[in-house]
């Protein structure tokens, strides 16, 4: 299933296997927290974020540059 979230005033598509409002809320909280406190590699990924894929409790953050793509835990 595909849905959209707003992150840093940009609509970002989120691909998720199960539609769960809690998971999307947790994703938004985690992305905002990582934007504030994350390391440089993570911030580079978030600056060029183009989509997010959620499988279980992990989110794969796809960036424009493939080498910036990261997987983070939502919990």
PyMOL Python script that loads the backbone (N, CA, C, O; Angstrom):
from pymol import cmd

cmd.read_pdbstr("""\
ATOM      1  N   UNK A   1       0.831  -1.167   0.000  1.00  0.00           N
ATOM      2  CA  UNK A   1       0.000   0.000   0.000  1.00  0.00           C
ATOM      3  C   UNK A   1       0.888   1.247   0.000  1.00  0.00           C
ATOM      4  O   UNK A   1       1.960   1.259   0.605  1.00  0.00           O
ATOM      5  N   UNK A   2       0.438   2.266  -0.668  1.00  0.00           N
ATOM      6  CA  UNK A   2       1.199   3.507  -0.749  1.00  0.00           C
ATOM      7  C   UNK A   2       0.402   4.626  -0.092  1.00  0.00           C
ATOM      8  O   UNK A   2      -0.798   4.770  -0.324  1.00  0.00           O
ATOM      9  N   UNK A   3       1.080   5.407   0.724  1.00  0.00           N
ATOM     10  CA  UNK A   3       0.484   6.583   1.347  1.00  0.00           C
ATOM     11  C   UNK A   3       1.527   7.690   1.338  1.00  0.00           C
ATOM     12  O   UNK A   3       2.683   7.448   0.988  1.00  0.00           O
ATOM     13  N   UNK A   4       1.142   8.878   1.710  1.00  0.00           N
ATOM     14  CA  UNK A   4       2.058  10.011   1.701  1.00  0.00           C
ATOM     15  C   UNK A   4       2.151  10.612   3.102  1.00  0.00           C
ATOM     16  O   UNK A   4       1.174  10.649   3.849  1.00  0.00           O
ATOM     17  N   UNK A   5       3.368  11.088   3.439  1.00  0.00           N
ATOM     18  CA  UNK A   5       3.554  11.863   4.660  1.00  0.00           C
ATOM     19  C   UNK A   5       4.214  13.183   4.268  1.00  0.00           C
ATOM     20  O   UNK A   5       4.807  13.297   3.195  1.00  0.00           O
ATOM     21  N   UNK A   6       4.108  14.157   5.129  1.00  0.00           N
ATOM     22  CA  UNK A   6       4.754  15.436   4.903  1.00  0.00           C
ATOM     23  C   UNK A   6       5.961  15.517   5.822  1.00  0.00           C
ATOM     24  O   UNK A   6       5.827  15.441   7.044  1.00  0.00           O
ATOM     25  N   UNK A   7       7.151  15.672   5.226  1.00  0.00           N
ATOM     26  CA  UNK A   7       8.385  15.780   5.998  1.00  0.00           C
ATOM     27  C   UNK A   7       9.198  16.939   5.459  1.00  0.00           C
ATOM     28  O   UNK A   7       9.525  16.971   4.273  1.00  0.00           O
ATOM     29  N   UNK A   8       9.525  17.887   6.315  1.00  0.00           N
ATOM     30  CA  UNK A   8      10.265  19.090   5.927  1.00  0.00           C
ATOM     31  C   UNK A   8       9.577  19.795   4.752  1.00  0.00           C
ATOM     32  O   UNK A   8      10.230  20.233   3.805  1.00  0.00           O
ATOM     33  N   UNK A   9       8.253  19.892   4.834  1.00  0.00           N
ATOM     34  CA  UNK A   9       7.415  20.561   3.828  1.00  0.00           C
ATOM     35  C   UNK A   9       7.484  19.913   2.447  1.00  0.00           C
ATOM     36  O   UNK A   9       7.222  20.570   1.440  1.00  0.00           O
ATOM     37  N   UNK A  10       7.838  18.620   2.395  1.00  0.00           N
ATOM     38  CA  UNK A  10       7.858  17.864   1.151  1.00  0.00           C
ATOM     39  C   UNK A  10       6.983  16.638   1.315  1.00  0.00           C
ATOM     40  O   UNK A  10       7.081  15.947   2.330  1.00  0.00           O
ATOM     41  N   UNK A  11       6.122  16.345   0.337  1.00  0.00           N
ATOM     42  CA  UNK A  11       5.370  15.088   0.401  1.00  0.00           C
ATOM     43  C   UNK A  11       6.301  13.918   0.053  1.00  0.00           C
ATOM     44  O   UNK A  11       6.980  13.935  -0.974  1.00  0.00           O
ATOM     45  N   UNK A  12       6.319  12.912   0.921  1.00  0.00           N
ATOM     46  CA  UNK A  12       7.183  11.742   0.737  1.00  0.00           C
ATOM     47  C   UNK A  12       6.280  10.505   0.657  1.00  0.00           C
ATOM     48  O   UNK A  12       5.479  10.272   1.562  1.00  0.00           O
ATOM     49  N   UNK A  13       6.398   9.710  -0.413  1.00  0.00           N
ATOM     50  CA  UNK A  13       5.609   8.477  -0.472  1.00  0.00           C
ATOM     51  C   UNK A  13       6.156   7.432   0.502  1.00  0.00           C
ATOM     52  O   UNK A  13       7.366   7.254   0.644  1.00  0.00           O
ATOM     53  N   UNK A  14       5.224   6.751   1.166  1.00  0.00           N
ATOM     54  CA  UNK A  14       5.574   5.690   2.111  1.00  0.00           C
ATOM     55  C   UNK A  14       4.916   4.406   1.619  1.00  0.00           C
ATOM     56  O   UNK A  14       3.701   4.355   1.424  1.00  0.00           O
ATOM     57  N   UNK A  15       5.717   3.385   1.424  1.00  0.00           N
ATOM     58  CA  UNK A  15       5.222   2.073   0.998  1.00  0.00           C
ATOM     59  C   UNK A  15       5.220   1.166   2.215  1.00  0.00           C
ATOM     60  O   UNK A  15       6.248   0.970   2.862  1.00  0.00           O
ATOM     61  N   UNK A  16       4.052   0.615   2.518  1.00  0.00           N
ATOM     62  CA  UNK A  16       3.886  -0.174   3.727  1.00  0.00           C
ATOM     63  C   UNK A  16       3.015  -1.383   3.408  1.00  0.00           C
ATOM     64  O   UNK A  16       2.071  -1.293   2.623  1.00  0.00           O
ATOM     65  N   UNK A  17       3.343  -2.515   4.027  1.00  0.00           N
ATOM     66  CA  UNK A  17       2.582  -3.731   3.745  1.00  0.00           C
ATOM     67  C   UNK A  17       1.249  -3.747   4.483  1.00  0.00           C
ATOM     68  O   UNK A  17       0.251  -4.235   3.952  1.00  0.00           O
ATOM     69  N   UNK A  18       1.226  -3.218   5.702  1.00  0.00           N
ATOM     70  CA  UNK A  18      -0.002  -3.174   6.495  1.00  0.00           C
ATOM     71  C   UNK A  18      -0.311  -1.728   6.849  1.00  0.00           C
ATOM     72  O   UNK A  18       0.542  -1.018   7.381  1.00  0.00           O
ATOM     73  N   UNK A  19      -1.516  -1.295   6.558  1.00  0.00           N
ATOM     74  CA  UNK A  19      -1.898   0.069   6.904  1.00  0.00           C
ATOM     75  C   UNK A  19      -2.146   0.154   8.406  1.00  0.00           C
ATOM     76  O   UNK A  19      -3.084  -0.451   8.925  1.00  0.00           O
ATOM     77  N   UNK A  20      -1.305   0.904   9.092  1.00  0.00           N
ATOM     78  CA  UNK A  20      -1.415   1.031  10.534  1.00  0.00           C
ATOM     79  C   UNK A  20      -1.082   2.478  10.903  1.00  0.00           C
ATOM     80  O   UNK A  20       0.038   2.938  10.681  1.00  0.00           O
ATOM     81  N   UNK A  21      -2.050   3.184  11.463  1.00  0.00           N
ATOM     82  CA  UNK A  21      -1.853   4.596  11.812  1.00  0.00           C
ATOM     83  C   UNK A  21      -0.721   4.770  12.813  1.00  0.00           C
ATOM     84  O   UNK A  21       0.024   5.747  12.737  1.00  0.00           O
ATOM     85  N   UNK A  22      -0.578   3.837  13.751  1.00  0.00           N
ATOM     86  CA  UNK A  22       0.494   3.940  14.751  1.00  0.00           C
ATOM     87  C   UNK A  22       1.869   3.890  14.094  1.00  0.00           C
ATOM     88  O   UNK A  22       2.779   4.616  14.495  1.00  0.00           O
ATOM     89  N   UNK A  23       2.018   3.044  13.099  1.00  0.00           N
ATOM     90  CA  UNK A  23       3.301   2.930  12.412  1.00  0.00           C
ATOM     91  C   UNK A  23       3.651   4.232  11.694  1.00  0.00           C
ATOM     92  O   UNK A  23       4.798   4.676  11.740  1.00  0.00           O
ATOM     93  N   UNK A  24       2.683   4.837  11.041  1.00  0.00           N
ATOM     94  CA  UNK A  24       2.934   6.101  10.348  1.00  0.00           C
ATOM     95  C   UNK A  24       3.234   7.226  11.330  1.00  0.00           C
ATOM     96  O   UNK A  24       4.088   8.073  11.065  1.00  0.00           O
ATOM     97  N   UNK A  25       2.532   7.240  12.468  1.00  0.00           N
ATOM     98  CA  UNK A  25       2.818   8.243  13.505  1.00  0.00           C
ATOM     99  C   UNK A  25       4.227   8.050  14.056  1.00  0.00           C
ATOM    100  O   UNK A  25       4.960   9.019  14.253  1.00  0.00           O
ATOM    101  N   UNK A  26       4.605   6.794  14.303  1.00  0.00           N
ATOM    102  CA  UNK A  26       5.945   6.486  14.809  1.00  0.00           C
ATOM    103  C   UNK A  26       7.007   6.881  13.784  1.00  0.00           C
ATOM    104  O   UNK A  26       8.065   7.387  14.157  1.00  0.00           O
ATOM    105  N   UNK A  27       6.737   6.658  12.509  1.00  0.00           N
ATOM    106  CA  UNK A  27       7.666   7.056  11.455  1.00  0.00           C
ATOM    107  C   UNK A  27       7.876   8.568  11.474  1.00  0.00           C
ATOM    108  O   UNK A  27       9.013   9.036  11.422  1.00  0.00           O
ATOM    109  N   UNK A  28       6.805   9.321  11.547  1.00  0.00           N
ATOM    110  CA  UNK A  28       6.916  10.783  11.565  1.00  0.00           C
ATOM    111  C   UNK A  28       7.708  11.260  12.780  1.00  0.00           C
ATOM    112  O   UNK A  28       8.562  12.137  12.659  1.00  0.00           O
ATOM    113  N   UNK A  29       7.429  10.690  13.938  1.00  0.00           N
ATOM    114  CA  UNK A  29       8.172  11.070  15.151  1.00  0.00           C
ATOM    115  C   UNK A  29       9.655  10.722  15.025  1.00  0.00           C
ATOM    116  O   UNK A  29      10.516  11.521  15.393  1.00  0.00           O
ATOM    117  N   UNK A  30       9.949   9.545  14.512  1.00  0.00           N
ATOM    118  CA  UNK A  30      11.333   9.098  14.367  1.00  0.00           C
ATOM    119  C   UNK A  30      12.090   9.968  13.368  1.00  0.00           C
ATOM    120  O   UNK A  30      13.232  10.350  13.624  1.00  0.00           O
ATOM    121  N   UNK A  31      11.469  10.283  12.238  1.00  0.00           N
ATOM    122  CA  UNK A  31      12.139  11.129  11.245  1.00  0.00           C
ATOM    123  C   UNK A  31      12.439  12.514  11.801  1.00  0.00           C
ATOM    124  O   UNK A  31      13.528  13.048  11.589  1.00  0.00           O
ATOM    125  N   UNK A  32      11.484  13.095  12.508  1.00  0.00           N
ATOM    126  CA  UNK A  32      11.712  14.418  13.095  1.00  0.00           C
ATOM    127  C   UNK A  32      12.792  14.380  14.165  1.00  0.00           C
ATOM    128  O   UNK A  32      13.608  15.298  14.252  1.00  0.00           O
ATOM    129  N   UNK A  33      12.807  13.321  14.986  1.00  0.00           N
ATOM    130  CA  UNK A  33      13.842  13.189  16.015  1.00  0.00           C
ATOM    131  C   UNK A  33      15.216  13.008  15.379  1.00  0.00           C
ATOM    132  O   UNK A  33      16.193  13.604  15.832  1.00  0.00           O
ATOM    133  N   UNK A  34      15.296  12.187  14.329  1.00  0.00           N
ATOM    134  CA  UNK A  34      16.571  11.965  13.651  1.00  0.00           C
ATOM    135  C   UNK A  34      17.047  13.241  12.953  1.00  0.00           C
ATOM    136  O   UNK A  34      18.250  13.488  12.876  1.00  0.00           O
ATOM    137  N   UNK A  35      16.122  14.048  12.448  1.00  0.00           N
ATOM    138  CA  UNK A  35      16.484  15.308  11.809  1.00  0.00           C
ATOM    139  C   UNK A  35      17.147  16.240  12.822  1.00  0.00           C
ATOM    140  O   UNK A  35      18.074  16.978  12.491  1.00  0.00           O
ATOM    141  N   UNK A  36      16.654  16.193  14.067  1.00  0.00           N
ATOM    142  CA  UNK A  36      17.190  17.054  15.130  1.00  0.00           C
ATOM    143  C   UNK A  36      18.505  16.520  15.701  1.00  0.00           C
ATOM    144  O   UNK A  36      19.440  17.289  15.923  1.00  0.00           O
ATOM    145  N   UNK A  37      18.585  15.200  15.940  1.00  0.00           N
ATOM    146  CA  UNK A  37      19.701  14.655  16.714  1.00  0.00           C
ATOM    147  C   UNK A  37      20.570  13.654  15.958  1.00  0.00           C
ATOM    148  O   UNK A  37      21.511  13.107  16.532  1.00  0.00           O
ATOM    149  N   UNK A  38      20.278  13.406  14.696  1.00  0.00           N
ATOM    150  CA  UNK A  38      20.997  12.374  13.946  1.00  0.00           C
ATOM    151  C   UNK A  38      22.402  12.777  13.547  1.00  0.00           C
ATOM    152  O   UNK A  38      22.763  13.953  13.578  1.00  0.00           O
ATOM    153  N   UNK A  39      23.177  11.797  13.178  1.00  0.00           N
ATOM    154  CA  UNK A  39      24.539  12.008  12.684  1.00  0.00           C
ATOM    155  C   UNK A  39      24.480  12.570  11.259  1.00  0.00           C
ATOM    156  O   UNK A  39      23.413  12.608  10.646  1.00  0.00           O
ATOM    157  N   UNK A  40      25.621  13.003  10.741  1.00  0.00           N
ATOM    158  CA  UNK A  40      25.675  13.626   9.416  1.00  0.00           C
ATOM    159  C   UNK A  40      25.206  12.699   8.303  1.00  0.00           C
ATOM    160  O   UNK A  40      24.521  13.149   7.384  1.00  0.00           O
ATOM    161  N   UNK A  41      25.553  11.425   8.359  1.00  0.00           N
ATOM    162  CA  UNK A  41      25.141  10.483   7.314  1.00  0.00           C
ATOM    163  C   UNK A  41      23.621  10.389   7.253  1.00  0.00           C
ATOM    164  O   UNK A  41      23.038  10.359   6.170  1.00  0.00           O
ATOM    165  N   UNK A  42      22.993  10.345   8.402  1.00  0.00           N
ATOM    166  CA  UNK A  42      21.539  10.272   8.450  1.00  0.00           C
ATOM    167  C   UNK A  42      20.910  11.578   7.971  1.00  0.00           C
ATOM    168  O   UNK A  42      19.903  11.557   7.263  1.00  0.00           O
ATOM    169  N   UNK A  43      21.482  12.689   8.343  1.00  0.00           N
ATOM    170  CA  UNK A  43      20.958  13.982   7.901  1.00  0.00           C
ATOM    171  C   UNK A  43      21.091  14.139   6.386  1.00  0.00           C
ATOM    172  O   UNK A  43      20.209  14.715   5.749  1.00  0.00           O
ATOM    173  N   UNK A  44      22.183  13.633   5.798  1.00  0.00           N
ATOM    174  CA  UNK A  44      22.334  13.663   4.337  1.00  0.00           C
ATOM    175  C   UNK A  44      21.229  12.862   3.673  1.00  0.00           C
ATOM    176  O   UNK A  44      20.671  13.284   2.661  1.00  0.00           O
ATOM    177  N   UNK A  45      20.917  11.715   4.238  1.00  0.00           N
ATOM    178  CA  UNK A  45      19.844  10.880   3.708  1.00  0.00           C
ATOM    179  C   UNK A  45      18.506  11.616   3.803  1.00  0.00           C
ATOM    180  O   UNK A  45      17.731  11.620   2.846  1.00  0.00           O
ATOM    181  N   UNK A  46      18.234  12.234   4.947  1.00  0.00           N
ATOM    182  CA  UNK A  46      16.960  12.925   5.140  1.00  0.00           C
ATOM    183  C   UNK A  46      16.831  14.148   4.236  1.00  0.00           C
ATOM    184  O   UNK A  46      15.725  14.477   3.807  1.00  0.00           O
ATOM    185  N   UNK A  47      17.926  14.821   3.941  1.00  0.00           N
ATOM    186  CA  UNK A  47      17.891  15.990   3.049  1.00  0.00           C
ATOM    187  C   UNK A  47      17.449  15.610   1.638  1.00  0.00           C
ATOM    188  O   UNK A  47      16.761  16.382   0.968  1.00  0.00           O
ATOM    189  N   UNK A  48      17.847  14.417   1.189  1.00  0.00           N
ATOM    190  CA  UNK A  48      17.528  14.002  -0.176  1.00  0.00           C
ATOM    191  C   UNK A  48      16.537  12.833  -0.214  1.00  0.00           C
ATOM    192  O   UNK A  48      16.522  12.050  -1.164  1.00  0.00           O
ATOM    193  N   UNK A  49      15.720  12.728   0.823  1.00  0.00           N
ATOM    194  CA  UNK A  49      14.745  11.631   0.940  1.00  0.00           C
ATOM    195  C   UNK A  49      13.721  11.689  -0.191  1.00  0.00           C
ATOM    196  O   UNK A  49      13.130  12.738  -0.451  1.00  0.00           O
ATOM    197  N   UNK A  50      13.514  10.545  -0.866  1.00  0.00           N
ATOM    198  CA  UNK A  50      12.522  10.493  -1.942  1.00  0.00           C
ATOM    199  C   UNK A  50      11.391   9.508  -1.647  1.00  0.00           C
ATOM    200  O   UNK A  50      10.293   9.652  -2.184  1.00  0.00           O
ATOM    201  N   UNK A  51      11.649   8.503  -0.796  1.00  0.00           N
ATOM    202  CA  UNK A  51      10.585   7.574  -0.419  1.00  0.00           C
ATOM    203  C   UNK A  51      11.010   6.768   0.804  1.00  0.00           C
ATOM    204  O   UNK A  51      12.188   6.708   1.155  1.00  0.00           O
ATOM    205  N   UNK A  52      10.015   6.150   1.444  1.00  0.00           N
ATOM    206  CA  UNK A  52      10.251   5.314   2.618  1.00  0.00           C
ATOM    207  C   UNK A  52       9.524   3.996   2.405  1.00  0.00           C
ATOM    208  O   UNK A  52       8.383   3.972   1.943  1.00  0.00           O
ATOM    209  N   UNK A  53      10.192   2.902   2.744  1.00  0.00           N
ATOM    210  CA  UNK A  53       9.589   1.567   2.656  1.00  0.00           C
ATOM    211  C   UNK A  53       9.622   0.961   4.049  1.00  0.00           C
ATOM    212  O   UNK A  53      10.690   0.833   4.648  1.00  0.00           O
ATOM    213  N   UNK A  54       8.451   0.587   4.569  1.00  0.00           N
ATOM    214  CA  UNK A  54       8.368   0.020   5.920  1.00  0.00           C
ATOM    215  C   UNK A  54       8.073  -1.469   5.828  1.00  0.00           C
ATOM    216  O   UNK A  54       7.100  -1.893   5.204  1.00  0.00           O
ATOM    217  N   UNK A  55       8.942  -2.255   6.468  1.00  0.00           N
ATOM    218  CA  UNK A  55       8.757  -3.705   6.574  1.00  0.00           C
ATOM    219  C   UNK A  55       8.921  -4.048   8.046  1.00  0.00           C
ATOM    220  O   UNK A  55      10.010  -3.916   8.604  1.00  0.00           O
ATOM    221  N   UNK A  56       7.838  -4.489   8.672  1.00  0.00           N
ATOM    222  CA  UNK A  56       7.884  -4.797  10.098  1.00  0.00           C
ATOM    223  C   UNK A  56       8.143  -3.539  10.896  1.00  0.00           C
ATOM    224  O   UNK A  56       7.390  -2.571  10.792  1.00  0.00           O
ATOM    225  N   UNK A  57       9.206  -3.539  11.695  1.00  0.00           N
ATOM    226  CA  UNK A  57       9.531  -2.374  12.517  1.00  0.00           C
ATOM    227  C   UNK A  57      10.725  -1.601  11.980  1.00  0.00           C
ATOM    228  O   UNK A  57      11.318  -0.794  12.696  1.00  0.00           O
ATOM    229  N   UNK A  58      11.080  -1.843  10.721  1.00  0.00           N
ATOM    230  CA  UNK A  58      12.211  -1.147  10.115  1.00  0.00           C
ATOM    231  C   UNK A  58      11.748  -0.328   8.918  1.00  0.00           C
ATOM    232  O   UNK A  58      10.895  -0.754   8.140  1.00  0.00           O
ATOM    233  N   UNK A  59      12.333   0.852   8.792  1.00  0.00           N
ATOM    234  CA  UNK A  59      12.023   1.735   7.679  1.00  0.00           C
ATOM    235  C   UNK A  59      13.282   1.937   6.852  1.00  0.00           C
ATOM    236  O   UNK A  59      14.327   2.317   7.381  1.00  0.00           O
ATOM    237  N   UNK A  60      13.181   1.684   5.560  1.00  0.00           N
ATOM    238  CA  UNK A  60      14.278   1.947   4.648  1.00  0.00           C
ATOM    239  C   UNK A  60      14.038   3.308   4.017  1.00  0.00           C
ATOM    240  O   UNK A  60      13.019   3.537   3.364  1.00  0.00           O
ATOM    241  N   UNK A  61      14.994   4.209   4.222  1.00  0.00           N
ATOM    242  CA  UNK A  61      14.894   5.569   3.721  1.00  0.00           C
ATOM    243  C   UNK A  61      15.651   5.639   2.396  1.00  0.00           C
ATOM    244  O   UNK A  61      16.876   5.522   2.373  1.00  0.00           O
ATOM    245  N   UNK A  62      14.936   5.827   1.312  1.00  0.00           N
ATOM    246  CA  UNK A  62      15.542   5.885  -0.019  1.00  0.00           C
ATOM    247  C   UNK A  62      15.857   7.336  -0.350  1.00  0.00           C
ATOM    248  O   UNK A  62      14.984   8.202  -0.295  1.00  0.00           O
ATOM    249  N   UNK A  63      17.115   7.592  -0.696  1.00  0.00           N
ATOM    250  CA  UNK A  63      17.570   8.939  -1.029  1.00  0.00           C
ATOM    251  C   UNK A  63      17.845   9.041  -2.528  1.00  0.00           C
ATOM    252  O   UNK A  63      17.916   8.031  -3.229  1.00  0.00           O
ATOM    253  N   UNK A  64      17.996  10.257  -2.999  1.00  0.00           N
ATOM    254  CA  UNK A  64      18.302  10.477  -4.413  1.00  0.00           C
ATOM    255  C   UNK A  64      19.592   9.763  -4.780  1.00  0.00           C
ATOM    256  O   UNK A  64      19.654   9.063  -5.791  1.00  0.00           O
ATOM    257  N   UNK A  65      20.613   9.939  -3.966  1.00  0.00           N
ATOM    258  CA  UNK A  65      21.882   9.250  -4.174  1.00  0.00           C
ATOM    259  C   UNK A  65      21.792   7.892  -3.475  1.00  0.00           C
ATOM    260  O   UNK A  65      21.586   7.837  -2.262  1.00  0.00           O
ATOM    261  N   UNK A  66      21.939   6.818  -4.209  1.00  0.00           N
ATOM    262  CA  UNK A  66      21.752   5.469  -3.659  1.00  0.00           C
ATOM    263  C   UNK A  66      22.660   5.178  -2.469  1.00  0.00           C
ATOM    264  O   UNK A  66      22.274   4.426  -1.574  1.00  0.00           O
ATOM    265  N   UNK A  67      23.856   5.757  -2.441  1.00  0.00           N
ATOM    266  CA  UNK A  67      24.773   5.482  -1.325  1.00  0.00           C
ATOM    267  C   UNK A  67      24.303   6.117  -0.019  1.00  0.00           C
ATOM    268  O   UNK A  67      24.802   5.757   1.047  1.00  0.00           O
ATOM    269  N   UNK A  68      23.350   7.058  -0.078  1.00  0.00           N
ATOM    270  CA  UNK A  68      22.799   7.684   1.129  1.00  0.00           C
ATOM    271  C   UNK A  68      21.602   6.927   1.699  1.00  0.00           C
ATOM    272  O   UNK A  68      21.109   7.286   2.769  1.00  0.00           O
ATOM    273  N   UNK A  69      21.123   5.886   1.009  1.00  0.00           N
ATOM    274  CA  UNK A  69      19.982   5.109   1.469  1.00  0.00           C
ATOM    275  C   UNK A  69      20.339   4.380   2.758  1.00  0.00           C
ATOM    276  O   UNK A  69      21.394   3.752   2.852  1.00  0.00           O
ATOM    277  N   UNK A  70      19.442   4.468   3.765  1.00  0.00           N
ATOM    278  CA  UNK A  70      19.672   3.858   5.077  1.00  0.00           C
ATOM    279  C   UNK A  70      18.438   3.118   5.553  1.00  0.00           C
ATOM    280  O   UNK A  70      17.327   3.383   5.093  1.00  0.00           O
ATOM    281  N   UNK A  71      18.638   2.189   6.477  1.00  0.00           N
ATOM    282  CA  UNK A  71      17.541   1.516   7.160  1.00  0.00           C
ATOM    283  C   UNK A  71      17.627   1.849   8.629  1.00  0.00           C
ATOM    284  O   UNK A  71      18.688   1.728   9.241  1.00  0.00           O
ATOM    285  N   UNK A  72      16.493   2.276   9.204  1.00  0.00           N
ATOM    286  CA  UNK A  72      16.449   2.613  10.634  1.00  0.00           C
ATOM    287  C   UNK A  72      15.342   1.823  11.311  1.00  0.00           C
ATOM    288  O   UNK A  72      14.396   1.374  10.663  1.00  0.00           O
ATOM    289  N   UNK A  73      15.470   1.661  12.602  1.00  0.00           N
ATOM    290  CA  UNK A  73      14.460   0.990  13.401  1.00  0.00           C
ATOM    291  C   UNK A  73      13.437   2.027  13.866  1.00  0.00           C
ATOM    292  O   UNK A  73      13.802   3.142  14.238  1.00  0.00           O
ATOM    293  N   UNK A  74      12.174   1.660  13.843  1.00  0.00           N
ATOM    294  CA  UNK A  74      11.135   2.574  14.308  1.00  0.00           C
ATOM    295  C   UNK A  74      10.901   2.443  15.813  1.00  0.00           C
ATOM    296  O   UNK A  74      10.253   3.296  16.419  1.00  0.00           O
ATOM    297  N   UNK A  75      11.429   1.373  16.415  1.00  0.00           N
ATOM    298  CA  UNK A  75      11.177   1.177  17.849  1.00  0.00           C
ATOM    299  C   UNK A  75      12.462   1.081  18.617  1.00  0.00           C
ATOM    300  O   UNK A  75      12.442   0.915  19.836  1.00  0.00           O
TER     301      UNK A  75
END
""", "prot")
cmd.dss("prot")
cmd.show_as("cartoon", "prot")
cmd.util.cbc("prot")
cmd.orient("prot")
